[in-house]
Amino acid sequence: MKWVFSIIVILLFSRVSFAKEITFTGGQPLNQYSPSIIVPILTEAFKRNGINFKAVHHPSLRSLAYSSTGRLDGELHRVYDFYNVSDGKYPDLIRIETEMQTIWFAVFSTKKIIFNTWDDLKNHKVSYSRGKKILKRLLLQYLPKEQILVANDDIHAFKMLSDGIVDIVVSGSKLGDYLLETHSQFSGITKIKQITPVRMYSYIHKKHKQLATKIADTIEQMKRDGSYAKIVAVVNNSFKFE
């Protein structure tokens, strides 16, 4: 009977280590570049803390509604100064204080456009994906509202560009490269210039405040032990990025 008792104890403790489940949401489909890196990193980080991690996709603003109200547990990827660019609308989201990745924004067009500064956009209609608040703030500094068309997502933005509705799309550089490679209808679009680096962080709802530091420390450990770099390398290889 002792061995039966031992097995029961082992099973109980095994279940306890993964009894807690966390679900983060993000504004990009999970098969796109940024989520493809961030999801496995968070999965491993939470696993090392005995927590089962899941990720789901919702349109950007709906994603924020779910994560900021606590219906879901966190936000996969937002900019470092998200509090500022969102005008403090989501105070219940706590930044996990370790950089998940740096992405670059880039300018894409079907035309031969010279882009040196943001002022070069002033004679063009521009589109970007809804929910990218940092882009909204940037573009409104240089363009009137009537020259900015907000797309439902990045694919929609590139479709507007290929259909001639706008002259320029501002999107993630690698995301744009991926969409051009995988969507034949965008063959007439080229990347004009890579322009602005943006530091991306994950955010967790305040109900899990005690986990924010633990997960940040775990990811820092992953950066030191090489597991973070391995995840990035695998994703870059699958997206054919050097």
N, C-alpha and C positions, 0 to 999 in steps of 0.2 A: 504493500500500500504506500510505502514511502516514495517509491518511484512515481506513482500516480500523483501524489501530492506535489512532488518536485516539478512534474510536467505542467500541472495546473498553475503553479507559481510562475514558471517561465512564460507561459502563455499570457498570464495576466500582465506581467511586466512588459512583455512585447507589445501588448495592445496599448498600455498606458503611454509608451514612448511615442506612439503615432495616433493617440486618441484625439488630439487637437488638430483641427484642420483649418487652414487659412486659405482664402480665395482672394486673389487680386484681379483687378480688371484693367483693361487698357484700351486706348482709342484706336489702335492699329490692329488689323488681323494678325493672329499669332504666328502666321507663316512669313510675315515680313521681317525685315532685317533686325530692327531694334528688339522686338519681342523674342526673336529667335536666339538672341544673346541673353537678354535679361531673365527670361523665364527659367532656363536651366541653371543660371547662377543663383537665383532666388530659391529654386527647388532644392539645390544642394545646400544652401545656407540654412534653410528652414529644417531640412532633413537632419543636419548636424546638431540642431537644437531639439530634435525629437518631434518635429511638427510636419505634417503632411501638407504640401503646398500645391495649390491649383491656380490656374490662370484662365480667364475668359476674356472675350472681346465684346465691347459695346461701342457704339459711336461715341466720340470723344466727350460730349457734354453729358450724355446719359451715363457714361462711365464715371464721370466726376460726381454725378448725382448719387450713384450707388455707393461709391467709395467714401464720399464726404459725409453721408448720413449714417454710415455704419451698416448698411444693408449688405455690402461686401466689405472686405477687410483692408483693402489698400489699393493704391494706384501703381501700375507697373512702371511708368516712365513719364516724368514731368521735368521741366527745367529746374535748375538750382534755385533761381529766384522766383519760383512759382507764386509765392505769396504776393510779391509785388506785381507781377504781370497779371494776376487774377484779381488785383485790388482787394486782397484780403477776404475774398468771398468764401474761402474754404478753410477756416481756421482749425477744423477738427482733423485735418490731415497733417501728420508729423513726418518731416523729412528723415529718411534713413541716411545717416551722415557718412556715406561713402559713395563716391562717384561710380555709377554703373557703366557709363560709357560717354564718350564725346562724339557727337554727331556734327556734321557740317551741313549747313544749308547751301543750296546751289540754285542758280537761275537757269531755267530751261526755256527754249523757244523754238519755233519753226522758222524764225527769221534770223538774218545776220544782224544781231544787235550787239552793240558795244556796251559793256557794263564795267565801269570802273568804280562808281560810287552809287549809293541808293538814289541820288539825284537823277541818275540816268533812266530811272523808271518813269519820270514825270510825264512822258508823252505816250505811255503805253497802258493798256488794260492788263491787270495782273490778277491771278487767282492763287489761292492757297487753300489748304484743307481746314475745314471747320474745327475749332477746338485748339488750334495752335496759337495761343494767346500772345506769345512773344512775337510771332510774325504779324499778327493783327496790330500790335502796338508799333512795331517798326514801320509797317507800310503806311499807317495813318500819319506818320510823321512826314511822309514825302508825297503822298497821293491823296486827292479828295476821295471821299467814300464811293462816289459814282464810278471811279476807275478800278475799284477793287471788287472782284466777284468771289464770294466765299463758296467753295465746293463742299459737297457732302463728305468726300474723302479724297485721297491723293489720286486715285484712278479717275474719279470724276473731274478733278482739276486738269489732268492730262488730256482727258477726252475733250474738255472745253478748248484746250489749246490746239489739239489736232483738228477740231471742227472750226477753228478760226474765230471763236467767240472771244478769246483773250489773246494777248500777244506774248505773255510771259507766265510761267508758273514758278513759284518759289517753293521748293520742297527739300526734303533730306537728300543729300548728294547720292548716297549709296542706295537709298530707296528709289530715287529717280532712275539710277542706272539699272536697277533690277526691273522696274516697270517697263523701261524701254526695251530691255532684252527679252522680256516674257510676253509682251503685248505687241503683236505685229502691226496693229493699227496706229501705233505711236512711232513708226519707223521714220517719219518726217521730222521728228523732234530731236534736238541735240542739246547737250549741256553747254551752256555759254560760259559759266564760271562758277567755281566753288567759292563761297563768299564768307560765311560766318560760322565759327565753331560754337557749339552749345553743349554745356555740361548737363548730362541727364542723371536724375536721381529717382529712386523709388520712394513712395510715401505710404505710411501706414496709418490707419485710423487710431485716434487717441485711446480707444478702448483697449488697444494692444500696446500702449505706450511703453510698457516694461520690456517689450520685445525689440523696440527700435535700436537700442544700443547693442543688444546681443547680436542682432542680425548684421548690423554695421561692423562689429568686431569680427564676426565670422567671415564676412566677405573680405575684410582686410587680411585675415588669415589665409583665405583662398588665393588672394593676390600674392602672398608670400610663398605659399607652398606650390604654386604653379597651376593649380586646378582652374583658376579664373582664366589664365592665358590659354589653357588647353581648350576651354569652351569657346573662347573667341576665335581661336585658330580653326576649330572644326566648322563653325558657322561661316567664317570668311571663305573657307575652302568650298563649302556647299553653295555659297553665293558667287563663287569664282572671283573673290576679291583677294588681292595680295595683302 
